[in-house]
């Protein structure tokens, strides 16, 4: 148990550091945070899942990550458009758009199950 946690911290830290270095080399510098977050954590999770559960299980996990990211993109795009065009309350708009994310994620899951 402790060795698995230690491996997760090391692999995750190395991958996050590599993506942060890549992001800081690009312009604008805001890419550093973008590359240091989701892609690096996803890669660390997938690599550890392959080692522990096998390739077939990791493939299902990777597909779930891809579908979740598509649903998140739809959520972010709609929320951004609403906030820019209507000048509505941020908390109300983003909370309402969470339902859109849920419907999109469940719809994609159902379509690809």
N, CA, C and O atoms as a GROMACS GRO file, in nm:
protein
  452
    1UNK      N    1   0.083  -0.120   0.000
    1UNK     CA    2   0.000   0.000   0.000
    1UNK      C    3   0.087   0.126   0.000
    1UNK      O    4   0.065   0.215  -0.082
    2UNK      N    5   0.184   0.134   0.089
    2UNK     CA    6   0.271   0.251   0.097
    2UNK      C    7   0.357   0.262  -0.029
    2UNK      O    8   0.380   0.371  -0.080
    3UNK      N    9   0.405   0.148  -0.079
    3UNK     CA   10   0.490   0.151  -0.199
    3UNK      C   11   0.409   0.198  -0.321
    3UNK      O   12   0.462   0.268  -0.406
    4UNK      N   13   0.282   0.159  -0.328
    4UNK     CA   14   0.198   0.204  -0.439
    4UNK      C   15   0.175   0.355  -0.432
    4UNK      O   16   0.180   0.423  -0.534
    5UNK      N   17   0.150   0.406  -0.313
    5UNK     CA   18   0.132   0.551  -0.296
    5UNK      C   19   0.260   0.626  -0.331
    5UNK      O   20   0.255   0.730  -0.397
    6UNK      N   21   0.372   0.574  -0.288
    6UNK     CA   22   0.501   0.637  -0.318
    6UNK      C   23   0.525   0.638  -0.469
    6UNK      O   24   0.571   0.739  -0.524
    7UNK      N   25   0.494   0.528  -0.536
    7UNK     CA   26   0.509   0.521  -0.680
    7UNK      C   27   0.418   0.622  -0.749
    7UNK      O   28   0.459   0.687  -0.846
    8UNK      N   29   0.296   0.636  -0.701
    8UNK     CA   30   0.204   0.734  -0.758
    8UNK      C   31   0.258   0.875  -0.744
    8UNK      O   32   0.253   0.954  -0.839
    9UNK      N   33   0.311   0.908  -0.627
    9UNK     CA   34   0.367   1.042  -0.605
    9UNK      C   35   0.487   1.067  -0.695
    9UNK      O   36   0.499   1.176  -0.752
   10UNK      N   37   0.574   0.969  -0.709
   10UNK     CA   38   0.694   0.988  -0.790
   10UNK      C   39   0.658   1.001  -0.938
   10UNK      O   40   0.702   1.094  -1.005
   11UNK      N   41   0.578   0.907  -0.990
   11UNK     CA   42   0.540   0.912  -1.131
   11UNK      C   43   0.460   1.039  -1.160
   11UNK      O   44   0.487   1.108  -1.258
   12UNK      N   45   0.364   1.068  -1.076
   12UNK     CA   46   0.285   1.190  -1.095
   12UNK      C   47   0.370   1.316  -1.090
   12UNK      O   48   0.353   1.406  -1.173
   13UNK      N   49   0.462   1.322  -0.995
   13UNK     CA   50   0.549   1.439  -0.983
   13UNK      C   51   0.641   1.457  -1.102
   13UNK      O   52   0.660   1.569  -1.149
   14UNK      N   53   0.697   1.348  -1.150
   14UNK     CA   54   0.786   1.355  -1.266
   14UNK      C   55   0.709   1.401  -1.390
   14UNK      O   56   0.756   1.488  -1.464
   15UNK      N   57   0.594   1.344  -1.413
   15UNK     CA   58   0.516   1.380  -1.532
   15UNK      C   59   0.465   1.524  -1.522
   15UNK      O   60   0.467   1.597  -1.621
   16UNK      N   61   0.419   1.565  -1.405
   16UNK     CA   62   0.374   1.704  -1.387
   16UNK      C   63   0.490   1.800  -1.411
   16UNK      O   64   0.474   1.904  -1.475
   17UNK      N   65   0.607   1.766  -1.360
   17UNK     CA   66   0.724   1.851  -1.379
   17UNK      C   67   0.763   1.862  -1.526
   17UNK      O   68   0.798   1.970  -1.574
   18UNK      N   69   0.758   1.750  -1.599
   18UNK     CA   70   0.792   1.753  -1.742
   18UNK      C   71   0.692   1.839  -1.820
   18UNK      O   72   0.732   1.918  -1.906
   19UNK      N   73   0.564   1.824  -1.791
   19UNK     CA   74   0.464   1.906  -1.860
   19UNK      C   75   0.475   2.052  -1.821
   19UNK      O   76   0.454   2.140  -1.905
   20UNK      N   77   0.508   2.082  -1.696
   20UNK     CA   78   0.525   2.221  -1.654
   20UNK      C   79   0.645   2.284  -1.725
   20UNK      O   80   0.639   2.400  -1.765
   21UNK      N   81   0.753   2.206  -1.741
   21UNK     CA   82   0.869   2.257  -1.814
   21UNK      C   83   0.834   2.284  -1.960
   21UNK      O   84   0.876   2.385  -2.017
   22UNK      N   85   0.758   2.194  -2.021
   22UNK     CA   86   0.714   2.214  -2.159
   22UNK      C   87   0.626   2.337  -2.168
   22UNK      O   88   0.641   2.418  -2.260
   23UNK      N   89   0.534   2.351  -2.075
   23UNK     CA   90   0.444   2.466  -2.077
   23UNK      C   91   0.514   2.598  -2.056
   23UNK      O   92   0.475   2.699  -2.115
   24UNK      N   93   0.617   2.599  -1.973
   24UNK     CA   94   0.689   2.724  -1.948
   24UNK      C   95   0.775   2.764  -2.067
   24UNK      O   96   0.812   2.881  -2.081
   25UNK      N   97   0.807   2.668  -2.154
   25UNK     CA   98   0.885   2.699  -2.273
   25UNK      C   99   0.798   2.760  -2.382
   25UNK      O  100   0.850   2.823  -2.475
   26UNK      N  101   0.667   2.742  -2.374
   26UNK     CA  102   0.576   2.793  -2.476
   26UNK      C  103   0.526   2.932  -2.440
   26UNK      O  104   0.536   2.977  -2.326
   27UNK      N  105   0.474   3.000  -2.540
   27UNK     CA  106   0.414   3.130  -2.520
   27UNK      C  107   0.264   3.117  -2.540
   27UNK      O  108   0.228   3.044  -2.632
   28UNK      N  109   0.176   3.175  -2.468
   28UNK     CA  110   0.197   3.252  -2.346
   28UNK      C  111   0.227   3.162  -2.226
   28UNK      O  112   0.207   3.041  -2.231
   29UNK      N  113   0.275   3.222  -2.122
   29UNK     CA  114   0.316   3.146  -2.004
   29UNK      C  115   0.200   3.078  -1.934
   29UNK      O  116   0.222   2.990  -1.851
   30UNK      N  117   0.078   3.116  -1.965
   30UNK     CA  118  -0.038   3.051  -1.902
   30UNK      C  119  -0.050   2.905  -1.943
   30UNK      O  120  -0.121   2.829  -1.878
   31UNK      N  121   0.019   2.863  -2.050
   31UNK     CA  122   0.019   2.723  -2.090
   31UNK      C  123   0.085   2.634  -1.985
   31UNK      O  124   0.055   2.515  -1.977
   32UNK      N  125   0.175   2.690  -1.905
   32UNK     CA  126   0.244   2.609  -1.805
   32UNK      C  127   0.145   2.547  -1.708
   32UNK      O  128   0.156   2.428  -1.676
   33UNK      N  129   0.049   2.622  -1.663
   33UNK     CA  130  -0.053   2.568  -1.573
   33UNK      C  131  -0.144   2.470  -1.642
   33UNK      O  132  -0.184   2.369  -1.583
   34UNK      N  133  -0.176   2.499  -1.765
   34UNK     CA  134  -0.263   2.410  -1.842
   34UNK      C  135  -0.197   2.275  -1.864
   34UNK      O  136  -0.260   2.171  -1.844
   35UNK      N  137  -0.070   2.276  -1.906
   35UNK     CA  138   0.000   2.151  -1.930
   35UNK      C  139   0.038   2.080  -1.802
   35UNK      O  140   0.057   1.959  -1.802
   36UNK      N  141   0.051   2.154  -1.692
   36UNK     CA  142   0.092   2.092  -1.566
   36UNK      C  143  -0.021   2.022  -1.494
   36UNK      O  144   0.003   1.950  -1.397
   37UNK      N  145  -0.143   2.041  -1.539
   37UNK     CA  146  -0.257   1.987  -1.465
   37UNK      C  147  -0.311   1.858  -1.526
   37UNK      O  148  -0.253   1.751  -1.506
   38UNK      N  149  -0.418   1.869  -1.598
   38UNK     CA  150  -0.494   1.750  -1.642
   38UNK      C  151  -0.415   1.650  -1.726
   38UNK      O  152  -0.420   1.531  -1.696
   39UNK      N  153  -0.343   1.692  -1.830
   39UNK     CA  154  -0.276   1.590  -1.912
   39UNK      C  155  -0.173   1.509  -1.834
   39UNK      O  156  -0.162   1.388  -1.851
   40UNK      N  157  -0.099   1.576  -1.748
   40UNK     CA  158   0.005   1.505  -1.675
   40UNK      C  159  -0.054   1.410  -1.572
   40UNK      O  160  -0.004   1.299  -1.554
   41UNK      N  161  -0.158   1.452  -1.505
   41UNK     CA  162  -0.223   1.365  -1.407
   41UNK      C  163  -0.289   1.246  -1.478
   41UNK      O  164  -0.286   1.134  -1.427
   42UNK      N  165  -0.349   1.272  -1.594
   42UNK     CA  166  -0.412   1.164  -1.669
   42UNK      C  167  -0.308   1.062  -1.715
   42UNK      O  168  -0.332   0.941  -1.704
   43UNK      N  169  -0.195   1.108  -1.764
   43UNK     CA  170  -0.090   1.016  -1.808
   43UNK      C  171  -0.034   0.935  -1.692
   43UNK      O  172  -0.008   0.815  -1.706
   44UNK      N  173  -0.016   1.001  -1.578
   44UNK     CA  174   0.034   0.927  -1.461
   44UNK      C  175  -0.067   0.822  -1.417
   44UNK      O  176  -0.030   0.709  -1.385
   45UNK      N  177  -0.194   0.858  -1.417
   45UNK     CA  178  -0.298   0.763  -1.378
   45UNK      C  179  -0.306   0.646  -1.474
   45UNK      O  180  -0.316   0.531  -1.431
   46UNK      N  181  -0.301   0.674  -1.602
   46UNK     CA  182  -0.309   0.566  -1.702
   46UNK      C  183  -0.188   0.474  -1.692
   46UNK      O  184  -0.202   0.352  -1.698
   47UNK      N  185  -0.069   0.531  -1.677
   47UNK     CA  186   0.050   0.446  -1.669
   47UNK      C  187   0.046   0.356  -1.546
   47UNK      O  188   0.086   0.240  -1.553
   48UNK      N  189   0.001   0.408  -1.435
   48UNK     CA  190  -0.009   0.326  -1.314
   48UNK      C  191  -0.121   0.223  -1.326
   48UNK      O  192  -0.109   0.113  -1.273
   49UNK      N  193  -0.228   0.258  -1.395
   49UNK     CA  194  -0.338   0.164  -1.416
   49UNK      C  195  -0.294   0.049  -1.505
   49UNK      O  196  -0.331  -0.066  -1.481
   50UNK      N  197  -0.214   0.078  -1.607
   50UNK     CA  198  -0.162  -0.029  -1.693
   50UNK      C  199  -0.077  -0.125  -1.612
   50UNK      O  200  -0.087  -0.246  -1.628
   51UNK      N  201   0.007  -0.071  -1.523
   51UNK     CA  202   0.094  -0.155  -1.441
   51UNK      C  203   0.015  -0.241  -1.344
   51UNK      O  204   0.051  -0.356  -1.319
   52UNK      N  205  -0.091  -0.186  -1.288
   52UNK     CA  206  -0.165  -0.258  -1.184
   52UNK      C  207  -0.279  -0.344  -1.238
   52UNK      O  208  -0.296  -0.458  -1.195
   53UNK      N  209  -0.357  -0.291  -1.334
   53UNK     CA  210  -0.479  -0.359  -1.379
   53UNK      C  211  -0.470  -0.419  -1.519
   53UNK      O  212  -0.551  -0.504  -1.555
   54UNK      N  213  -0.372  -0.376  -1.597
   54UNK     CA  214  -0.359  -0.427  -1.732
   54UNK      C  215  -0.407  -0.328  -1.838
   54UNK      O  216  -0.469  -0.227  -1.807
   55UNK      N  217  -0.376  -0.361  -1.963
   55UNK     CA  218  -0.404  -0.270  -2.074
   55UNK      C  219  -0.553  -0.255  -2.103
   55UNK      O  220  -0.598  -0.146  -2.136
   56UNK      N  221  -0.629  -0.362  -2.091
   56UNK     CA  222  -0.772  -0.356  -2.123
   56UNK      C  223  -0.845  -0.262  -2.026
   56UNK      O  224  -0.927  -0.181  -2.069
   57UNK      N  225  -0.815  -0.273  -1.899
   57UNK     CA  226  -0.878  -0.187  -1.799
   57UNK      C  227  -0.835  -0.042  -1.820
   57UNK      O  228  -0.916   0.050  -1.807
   58UNK      N  229  -0.707  -0.022  -1.852
   58UNK     CA  230  -0.657   0.113  -1.875
   58UNK      C  231  -0.721   0.176  -1.998
   58UNK      O  232  -0.742   0.297  -2.003
   59UNK      N  233  -0.752   0.094  -2.099
   59UNK     CA  234  -0.818   0.145  -2.219
   59UNK      C  235  -0.957   0.199  -2.186
   59UNK      O  236  -0.998   0.303  -2.238
   60UNK      N  237  -1.029   0.129  -2.101
   60UNK     CA  238  -1.162   0.176  -2.059
   60UNK      C  239  -1.148   0.307  -1.981
   60UNK      O  240  -1.227   0.399  -2.000
   61UNK      N  241  -1.049   0.314  -1.894
   61UNK     CA  242  -1.025   0.436  -1.817
   61UNK      C  243  -0.988   0.553  -1.908
   61UNK      O  244  -1.036   0.665  -1.889
   62UNK      N  245  -0.904   0.527  -2.007
   62UNK     CA  246  -0.863   0.632  -2.101
   62UNK      C  247  -0.983   0.682  -2.182
   62UNK      O  248  -0.997   0.802  -2.203
   63UNK      N  249  -1.068   0.590  -2.226
   63UNK     CA  250  -1.188   0.631  -2.300
   63UNK      C  251  -1.277   0.717  -2.211
   63UNK      O  252  -1.334   0.816  -2.258
   64UNK      N  253  -1.290   0.680  -2.086
   64UNK     CA  254  -1.371   0.760  -1.993
   64UNK      C  255  -1.313   0.900  -1.975
   64UNK      O  256  -1.388   0.997  -1.968
   65UNK      N  257  -1.181   0.909  -1.969
   65UNK     CA  258  -1.117   1.041  -1.957
   65UNK      C  259  -1.142   1.126  -2.080
   65UNK      O  260  -1.168   1.246  -2.069
   66UNK      N  261  -1.135   1.065  -2.198
   66UNK     CA  262  -1.158   1.138  -2.322
   66UNK      C  263  -1.302   1.188  -2.329
   66UNK      O  264  -1.326   1.304  -2.363
   67UNK      N  265  -1.397   1.102  -2.298
   67UNK     CA  266  -1.538   1.143  -2.302
   67UNK      C  267  -1.566   1.251  -2.198
   67UNK      O  268  -1.641   1.345  -2.225
   68UNK      N  269  -1.507   1.238  -2.079
   68UNK     CA  270  -1.524   1.341  -1.977
   68UNK      C  271  -1.466   1.475  -2.019
   68UNK      O  272  -1.522   1.580  -1.989
   69UNK      N  273  -1.353   1.471  -2.091
   69UNK     CA  274  -1.293   1.596  -2.136
   69UNK      C  275  -1.376   1.661  -2.247
   69UNK      O  276  -1.383   1.783  -2.255
   70UNK      N  277  -1.437   1.580  -2.331
   70UNK     CA  278  -1.527   1.636  -2.434
   70UNK      C  279  -1.647   1.704  -2.366
   70UNK      O  280  -1.686   1.814  -2.405
   71UNK      N  281  -1.704   1.638  -2.266
   71UNK     CA  282  -1.817   1.698  -2.194
   71UNK      C  283  -1.774   1.826  -2.123
   71UNK      O  284  -1.850   1.923  -2.118
   72UNK      N  285  -1.652   1.828  -2.068
   72UNK     CA  286  -1.603   1.948  -2.002
   72UNK      C  287  -1.581   2.061  -2.102
   72UNK      O  288  -1.608   2.177  -2.072
   73UNK      N  289  -1.532   2.027  -2.221
   73UNK     CA  290  -1.514   2.129  -2.325
   73UNK      C  291  -1.648   2.194  -2.360
   73UNK      O  292  -1.656   2.316  -2.373
   74UNK      N  293  -1.751   2.112  -2.376
   74UNK     CA  294  -1.884   2.166  -2.407
   74UNK      C  295  -1.931   2.257  -2.294
   74UNK      O  296  -1.982   2.366  -2.320
   75UNK      N  297  -1.914   2.213  -2.171
   75UNK     CA  298  -1.952   2.294  -2.054
   75UNK      C  299  -1.878   2.428  -2.055
   75UNK      O  300  -1.939   2.534  -2.039
   76UNK      N  301  -1.746   2.423  -2.072
   76UNK     CA  302  -1.665   2.545  -2.066
   76UNK      C  303  -1.699   2.639  -2.181
   76UNK      O  304  -1.705   2.760  -2.161
   77UNK      N  305  -1.722   2.585  -2.299
   77UNK     CA  306  -1.753   2.668  -2.414
   77UNK      C  307  -1.887   2.739  -2.395
   77UNK      O  308  -1.898   2.860  -2.419
   78UNK      N  309  -1.989   2.664  -2.353
   78UNK     CA  310  -2.121   2.724  -2.333
   78UNK      C  311  -2.118   2.825  -2.218
   78UNK      O  312  -2.173   2.934  -2.231
   79UNK      N  313  -2.054   2.790  -2.108
   79UNK     CA  314  -2.047   2.882  -1.994
   79UNK      C  315  -1.974   3.010  -2.033
   79UNK      O  316  -2.016   3.120  -1.996
   80UNK      N  317  -1.867   2.997  -2.107
   80UNK     CA  318  -1.791   3.114  -2.152
   80UNK      C  319  -1.876   3.203  -2.243
   80UNK      O  320  -1.878   3.325  -2.226
   81UNK      N  321  -1.944   3.141  -2.338
   81UNK     CA  322  -2.029   3.218  -2.430
   81UNK      C  323  -2.140   3.291  -2.354
   81UNK      O  324  -2.167   3.408  -2.380
   82UNK      N  325  -2.203   3.221  -2.260
   82UNK     CA  326  -2.311   3.284  -2.182
   82UNK      C  327  -2.258   3.400  -2.099
   82UNK      O  328  -2.321   3.506  -2.092
   83UNK      N  329  -2.145   3.380  -2.036
   83UNK     CA  330  -2.090   3.486  -1.951
   83UNK      C  331  -2.047   3.608  -2.031
   83UNK      O  332  -2.062   3.721  -1.986
   84UNK      N  333  -1.993   3.585  -2.150
   84UNK     CA  334  -1.948   3.699  -2.231
   84UNK      C  335  -2.065   3.774  -2.294
   84UNK      O  336  -2.062   3.896  -2.305
   85UNK      N  337  -2.166   3.701  -2.335
   85UNK     CA  338  -2.277   3.766  -2.407
   85UNK      C  339  -2.383   3.824  -2.317
   85UNK      O  340  -2.439   3.930  -2.347
   86UNK      N  341  -2.413   3.759  -2.205
   86UNK     CA  342  -2.525   3.804  -2.123
   86UNK      C  343  -2.483   3.880  -1.999
   86UNK      O  344  -2.566   3.941  -1.933
   87UNK      N  345  -2.355   3.878  -1.967
   87UNK     CA  346  -2.305   3.945  -1.845
   87UNK      C  347  -2.383   3.899  -1.722
   87UNK      O  348  -2.413   3.978  -1.632
   88UNK      N  349  -2.414   3.769  -1.719
   88UNK     CA  350  -2.491   3.713  -1.608
   88UNK      C  351  -2.402   3.683  -1.488
   88UNK      O  352  -2.279   3.694  -1.496
   89UNK      N  353  -2.465   3.646  -1.380
   89UNK     CA  354  -2.394   3.614  -1.256
   89UNK      C  355  -2.311   3.488  -1.276
   89UNK      O  356  -2.361   3.387  -1.326
   90UNK      N  357  -2.185   3.493  -1.238
   90UNK     CA  358  -2.091   3.384  -1.267
   90UNK      C  359  -2.132   3.255  -1.197
   90UNK      O  360  -2.137   3.149  -1.261
   91UNK      N  361  -2.161   3.261  -1.068
   91UNK     CA  362  -2.196   3.141  -0.993
   91UNK      C  363  -2.324   3.077  -1.046
   91UNK      O  364  -2.332   2.955  -1.057
   92UNK      N  365  -2.422   3.158  -1.077
   92UNK     CA  366  -2.548   3.105  -1.130
   92UNK      C  367  -2.526   3.039  -1.267
   92UNK      O  368  -2.578   2.930  -1.292
   93UNK      N  369  -2.452   3.104  -1.353
   93UNK     CA  370  -2.429   3.051  -1.489
   93UNK      C  371  -2.348   2.922  -1.485
   93UNK      O  372  -2.385   2.824  -1.549
   94UNK      N  373  -2.240   2.921  -1.412
   94UNK     CA  374  -2.156   2.800  -1.408
   94UNK      C  375  -2.228   2.685  -1.338
   94UNK      O  376  -2.212   2.569  -1.377
   95UNK      N  377  -2.306   2.715  -1.236
   95UNK     CA  378  -2.382   2.609  -1.169
   95UNK      C  379  -2.488   2.550  -1.260
   95UNK      O  380  -2.509   2.429  -1.263
   96UNK      N  381  -2.555   2.636  -1.335
   96UNK     CA  382  -2.657   2.587  -1.429
   96UNK      C  383  -2.592   2.505  -1.540
   96UNK      O  384  -2.649   2.406  -1.586
   97UNK      N  385  -2.475   2.546  -1.584
   97UNK     CA  386  -2.406   2.474  -1.691
   97UNK      C  387  -2.353   2.338  -1.644
   97UNK      O  388  -2.324   2.253  -1.728
   98UNK      N  389  -2.339   2.317  -1.515
   98UNK     CA  390  -2.297   2.186  -1.466
   98UNK      C  391  -2.396   2.078  -1.507
   98UNK      O  392  -2.358   1.963  -1.531
   99UNK      N  393  -2.523   2.115  -1.514
   99UNK     CA  394  -2.624   2.018  -1.561
   99UNK      C  395  -2.598   1.982  -1.706
   99UNK      O  396  -2.617   1.867  -1.746
  100UNK      N  397  -2.554   2.079  -1.784
  100UNK     CA  398  -2.518   2.053  -1.922
  100UNK      C  399  -2.402   1.954  -1.930
  100UNK      O  400  -2.403   1.862  -2.012
  101UNK      N  401  -2.301   1.974  -1.845
  101UNK     CA  402  -2.188   1.881  -1.842
  101UNK      C  403  -2.237   1.740  -1.807
  101UNK      O  404  -2.196   1.643  -1.871
  102UNK      N  405  -2.322   1.729  -1.708
  102UNK     CA  406  -2.372   1.598  -1.666
  102UNK      C  407  -2.449   1.530  -1.778
  102UNK      O  408  -2.428   1.411  -1.805
  103UNK      N  409  -2.537   1.602  -1.844
  103UNK     CA  410  -2.614   1.545  -1.954
  103UNK      C  411  -2.522   1.503  -2.068
  103UNK      O  412  -2.539   1.396  -2.125
  104UNK      N  413  -2.426   1.587  -2.101
  104UNK     CA  414  -2.332   1.556  -2.208
  104UNK      C  415  -2.246   1.434  -2.171
  104UNK      O  416  -2.229   1.344  -2.253
  105UNK      N  417  -2.194   1.429  -2.049
  105UNK     CA  418  -2.110   1.316  -2.007
  105UNK      C  419  -2.189   1.186  -2.007
  105UNK      O  420  -2.141   1.084  -2.055
  106UNK      N  421  -2.310   1.189  -1.953
  106UNK     CA  422  -2.392   1.068  -1.950
  106UNK      C  423  -2.435   1.027  -2.090
  106UNK      O  424  -2.443   0.908  -2.120
  107UNK      N  425  -2.463   1.124  -2.175
  107UNK     CA  426  -2.498   1.092  -2.313
  107UNK      C  427  -2.383   1.028  -2.389
  107UNK      O  428  -2.403   0.932  -2.463
  108UNK      N  429  -2.264   1.080  -2.371
  108UNK     CA  430  -2.147   1.020  -2.435
  108UNK      C  431  -2.119   0.882  -2.378
  108UNK      O  432  -2.086   0.789  -2.453
  109UNK      N  433  -2.133   0.867  -2.247
  109UNK     CA  434  -2.112   0.734  -2.185
  109UNK      C  435  -2.212   0.634  -2.242
  109UNK      O  436  -2.175   0.521  -2.276
  110UNK      N  437  -2.337   0.675  -2.253
  110UNK     CA  438  -2.440   0.584  -2.304
  110UNK      C  439  -2.412   0.548  -2.451
  110UNK      O  440  -2.430   0.434  -2.491
  111UNK      N  441  -2.368   0.647  -2.529
  111UNK     CA  442  -2.342   0.623  -2.671
  111UNK      C  443  -2.224   0.530  -2.695
  111UNK      O  444  -2.221   0.457  -2.794
  112UNK      N  445  -2.126   0.532  -2.605
  112UNK     CA  446  -2.004   0.453  -2.625
  112UNK      C  447  -1.990   0.334  -2.530
  112UNK      O  448  -1.882   0.275  -2.522
  113UNK      N  449  -2.096   0.298  -2.460
  113UNK     CA  450  -2.085   0.187  -2.366
  113UNK      C  451  -2.081   0.053  -2.434
  113UNK      O  452  -2.072  -0.050  -2.368
   0.00000   0.00000   0.00000
